[in-house]
Amino acid sequence: MKKLRPPAGWRQQGVALLTALLTVSLIATFAAAALWQQWRAAEIEAADRTRMQSAWVLVSALDWSRLILREDGRAGGADHLAEPWAVPLEEARLSSFLAADKNIASDALEGLPDAFLSGRILDAQSKLNVMNLVSVNKPVPSAVAAFNRLFGLLGLPQQEVEVLTGNLRRALAGTTVVPDGTGAGTGSGAPTDSSDPDAPLLPQRESQLGWLGLSPSTVQALEPYVTVLPLATAVNINTASATVLAASVAGLDLAGAQRLVTQRQQRFFATLAEARQQLPESDLQFIEGQQSVSTNYFEVHGRLRLDKTWVDETSLVRRDSTQLTVVWRERGAGAMTQPVNP
């Protein structure tokens, strides 16, 4: 039986239809790729613009904080928690600050995205400074004793204090010791020929204390109470917590430290002698260089939020009278899982 073949025209129509379908598919693919590339470029541009705008706003916030600290330094006296620098800036709509400026018309604010700014200034010397542990490549007994007391108050393994001190000595062994002008005397400088190639890195943040041999749980427990500053510093008794005061001052128990905290809420301590008078029944002493009523180092924290995204910046600022220097700056960004209602 002879098979019937379709006419030649049908086969040509089928080939043409298949070619048309392939062509349409290719065009659709190329169009989708071009559209995705355009969307991606727009998103990158928008993210970069937002990053730059956030950076400039946070730089302005840092300058504003430095102005507050400069004016406070010009006034002199003790540093305490009732001063303007200690008042945190709660999250506020940025357009509210712009609207208060008489040089900016209200029409210029229309269409701007909602941005919220918050920040605070913290006394970096309200904590025990890890750099106090070693001076001229030798452990400082008073500082080691203070850290032992802190570890005891927090229920941490006190053998880690020896590990911390030993690794800090190794980390500082390759740096030149520079006095800080107060007699405290620990600092860093140019590497020397005696540097240990296997020495741990010198941390700059509390979260990096694991580099000096501390366990992660110990580092987490210590973060509210210790700091890492470029030079040895005294604890400001006007801003330190009761736990830090009890650790810093030999012979001061937690109850006495809490009494000092309660007393300074009514009136700050202008001198160490004035603070000593609040504990007449004890024989403890506040020691210049270990405790103080003034501060040279401050942490400035700022956050800018745009809808669900945020940018954080933390800076360490050193103040010498009215001269302020930014020691380091650290910036991070992220997104919130849920939008925050203003």
VEXNU-659466 format. One record per residue (C-alpha): z, x, y; residue in three letters. Coordinates in pm, whole numbers, plus 50000, padded with zeros to 5 digits. Each point is the difference from the previous one (the first is absolute). Example, Ala and Ser with C-alpha at 12.3 -4.5 7.8 and 13.67 -1.06 7.14 Angstrom:
BEGIN
507805123049550Ala499345013750344Ser
END
This chain:
BEGIN
500005000050000Met499005014850338Lys502815003950266Lys499424985650341Leu500395024350288Arg500994988950349Pro497325003350263Pro499835033550180Ala500904983150327Gly503354989049862Trp500905035649906Arg499075012050349Gln502134972650157Gln502985010549781Gly499675036350103Val499764990150367Ala503084977949970Leu501995027649831Leu498905024950267Thr501054975750272Ala503414995149840Leu500535037549973Leu498935004650361Thr502384973150120Val502825015449795Ser499365034550148Leu499854986250354Ile503244980749944Ala501665031449860Thr498875021650292Phe501044973250250Ala503454996949840Ala500415038050001Ala498955002150364Ala502364971750092Leu502885016849815Trp499285033150171Gln499974982650338Gln503274982049923Trp501595032549881Arg498895018450313Ala501414972150218Ala503325000749813Glu500265038050029Ile499234998350371Glu502584972550053Ala502645018949801Ala499295032150192Asp500184981550331Arg503304984049898Thr501365033749889Arg499085016250330Met501424971450204Gln503235000649796Ser500285037650043Ala499704997450378Trp502564971850017Val502485019849788Leu499435031250209Val500804979050307Ser503134987249828Ala501055035949926Leu499475009350365Asp502104970150103Trp502795011549766Ser499835035250139Arg500344985750352Leu503164981349898Ile501475031349840Leu499065021250301Arg501764976350239Glu503034999449772Asp500005038149992Gly499805001050379Arg503094977750022Ala501905023949770Gly503274992149827Gly500634989449641Ala497384983249783Asp501174967549844His498734967149859Leu500524980250322Ala497285019450185Glu496514985650062Pro498315023249747Trp502124984849720Ala498774964350063Val497214992349750Pro496794983050105Leu499644969349783Glu496504989549900Glu498314986450312Ala496484988450078Arg498175028350172Leu498134976050228Ser503384990250149Ser500375035250139Phe496454999550134Leu500484965950160Ala503005013750189Ala497765025750166Asp498784985850333Lys496925022349984Asn498674982249690Ile498454965650043Ala500904973249749Ser496304994249928Asp499755035749870Ala502544992049729Leu498024971149853Glu498355007849670Gly502175030549930Leu501455001549646Pro503724993449961Asp501825033149975Ala503745004049955Phe501965031250089Leu503495009749886Ser501975032250005Gly503325017750025Arg501515033750084Ile502555014849761Leu502395028650050Asp498915026349747Ala503375017250041Gln501864969749872Ser499535015049651Lys500955032249820Leu497315026150051Asn498885017949681Val499105030550210Met503735004950074Asn500575011549641Leu498545034850046Val500215025050284Ser498675035849991Val499164994449631Asn503634992249914Lys501684966649923Pro502094985750282Val503394990349844Pro500764971750245Ser496584984049948Ala500195003849621Val503424983450008Ala498614971350211Ala497204993949750Phe502485001449713Asn502064973150172Arg496874979050058Leu498965002949635Phe503524989949898Gly499974969450228Leu496634989149860Leu500925007049638Gly497245025949958Leu500175030649771Pro501585027050217Gln498395028249801Gln496784990550174Glu501475012950328Val499935035049855Glu496424994749883Val499024987150345Leu501625029550177Thr498535026049766Gly496464986650026Asn500324996850377Leu500975036850016Arg496905008949798Arg497794978150219Ala501395016050318Leu499945035549862Ala496455005550123Gly500624987750354Thr501525016450303Thr503344985550111Val499914988450362Val503194988950181Pro499934965250146Asp501935009250312Gly503274983649894Thr501215025749753Gly498994979149700Ala497265024649920Gly497654988149725Thr496314999050073Gly496565008749875Ser497385024050116Gly497365024049874Ala500025009149627Pro501465033749910Thr499025024749730Asp502994989449789Ser498734964549946Ser500314987049643Asp496594988549869Pro501774975649766Asp502294985950269Ala499934962250050Pro498304984950302Leu502204993350300Leu500204962250050Pro499604983050336Gln501004964649895Arg502934985849807Glu497604986149741Ser498875035749921Gln503435012749894Leu498854998149641Gly498165032650076Trp503445016450012Leu500994988349653Gly501674966450070Leu499364971449761Ser498014969750128Pro503084977549979Ser502045024850206Thr497265002950262Val499844962250032Gln503784997150035Ala500165027650263Leu497224987750232Glu502254978350223Pro502505028450047Tyr498095033150022Val497165013950205Thr497845031250014Val499705014650349Leu498405032750108Pro503365015450101Leu503644995949910Ala501564971350195Thr503354983250057Ala500744964149900Val500244976250295Asn503254981049945Ile498814972450237Asn497104990349773Thr500905011549647Ala500984975049733Ser503524999349856Ala498775016949681Thr498395028750194Val503125004050216Leu502275001649694Ala497725026349845Ala499615020550316Ser503635002150113Val502395017749763Ala503114979249935Gly498514967350126Leu500014972349740Asp497664970149997Leu502614976850154Ala500575023650292Gly496255004050047Ala499594962250010Gln502754998250262Arg498055024550217Leu496864979049961Val501884968750104Thr501565017850298Gln496715013750132Arg498514965049998Gln502444991550278Gln499595033150182Arg497945030249906Phe501555034649974Phe499255021550303Ala501505031249840Thr501185011449657Leu503565001450134Ala499824963350092Glu498964991549645Ala502825021149862Arg502544979150193Gln498994969549798Gln501575015449687Leu503385013150126Pro501714998749660Glu497615024549832Ser499545037350044Asp496215000049976Leu497895018450254Gln496544994150141Phe498195033450020Ile497365008850256Glu496745007549820Gly500914977249710Gln500644968350199Gln498884990150349Ser499574970550234Val496415008150100Ser496645002249826Thr496885021450022Asn497864984749721Tyr498774964149984Phe497754980949762Glu497534975950160Val498664972349775His497154977250106Gly498064972749819Arg496874981750111Leu499034968849804Arg496604983150013Leu500084968649789Asp500805012349648Lys499385037050061Thr502455024250158Trp500125036050119Val503285019350005Asp500735032250186Glu503155021249984Thr500585029650232Ser502775025650029Leu500705008550364Val502145028550129Arg501644995850340Arg501265029250206Asp501374985250322Ser496914982150136Thr497475019649792Gln498754981649694Leu497925014649717Thr498464981749705Val500935020349690Val497914979949753Trp498254966649968Arg499294979849688Glu497784969249977Arg499424974649725Gly498204966849960Ala500004970949761Gly499514962849954Ala502464972049947Met499654977349698Thr500654969450215Gln499264994550369Pro503015000550229Val500404971150241Asn500765012050354Pro
END
